[in-house]
Amino acid sequence: MKCAVPDSAIGVIGISTVESGHAFVPFEPSWFNATEARFFKQAQRRQAQQEWLFSRFGMSGDGVDSEQMRRAAYRDAFNALAKVCRNAFDQVGRKLETQIRKQRSAFVYFDAWGETATFEGTNSWRDVISLDMLPKPILRDYGIRNFSCKVRGERNGFIHAVRLASDLLNSDEMDTVVVAGLFRSLPIMVLSSAAERVALHGAARSKLASPCPSVERAGCVVLRKHPAQGMSLAITSYSQLPESPQRARDELARTWAARCNDRTAYVMAGLHPSAAMRELERDAYAASAASTAAAPGKRYLSVCDVYGDSGCMNPMLALTHLTNAPDWRTGSHALISADDGRGGVWAMECWNDPHGAEALE
């Protein structure tokens, strides 16, 4: 089966992610914050998790307790965002970066929670604008003047940002789109998000013995319509899964089998920390692997199991993983299945240097 790249695919010319790097701090409910403690208990029941661990930007040294973790400074998060943008443009190269500054360029910023300055304890209106609206220094540093916006999509932030970037590039409105995002692991927001939804498609068969790690990360990807080489991507479908666990598994398995081909190197899922959803995805992968339409040698990766949970950054983590993956060769294909947290699944497909693969053929 030939690996067909849709005309709507866009090219990745630079990508970078960075995480906090601080040791994990276990969450401990505080006696003076009843709301947070209630969310913690609800999240334990609904996500089949016993414990949450947090690694955040701005935590000071070792020996940080749960209360100090809550008050992690946001300045380090700003610095991390500037760093990933610089790393992504370093991959672009100086010549093309200069060209981008003279062309039509757009900046799409995404996060999980929307307006969070109230939780962060900001001390200037400039920081409030950077947290709640747009990080203005990024636009200034890279000469982005034509279009800029912020996308808030909770777990879907990156997916929605890529959809917008694809529209801008495919409509020939822009030559380059810079997509950058930041996931702030605010305990009350992480726990309330886990507590507000019932576990998808039934309960997990057993509670997870390992804690759920929540990791703050920043990321940036530079996108163009016609790159000379490298990775291309496209969001190819969205489907709402049935409520029945068995029917949901079968539907997901059929979707994956239809999207995979003889060049598929990876199927990447597990983008939600829900134990029930990860069980369903593993079962769906086993069913799709048994299908004749599925590629025989493809690998499965559960992103949250490997990297911990970073909310809206998880699909970008999957892309970053591909850039260093051993089986990600010229002409390879990968399928990233992103659960939207509401019973639906996005399919994002990636191709490694498809133009080079056609030349080899």
Secondary structure, 3 states (H helix, E strand, C coil): CCCCCCCCCEEEEEEEEEECCCCCEECCCCCCCHHHHHHHHHHHHHHCECCEEEECCCCCCCCCCHHHHHCCCCHHHHHHHHHHHHHHHHHHCHHHHHHHHHCCEEEEEEECCCCCHHHHCCCCHHHHHHHHCCCHHHHHHCCCCCEEEEEECHHHHHHHHHHHHHHHHHCCCCCEEEEEEEECCCHHHHHHHHHHCCCCCCCCCCCECCCEEEECEEEEEEEECCCCCCEEEEEEEEEECCCCHHHHHHHHHHHHHHHCCCCEEEEEECCCCCHHHHHHHHHHHHHHHCCCCCCCCCEEEEHHHHHCECHHHHHHHHHHHHHCCCCCCCCCEEEEEEECCCCEEEEEEEEECHHHHHHHC
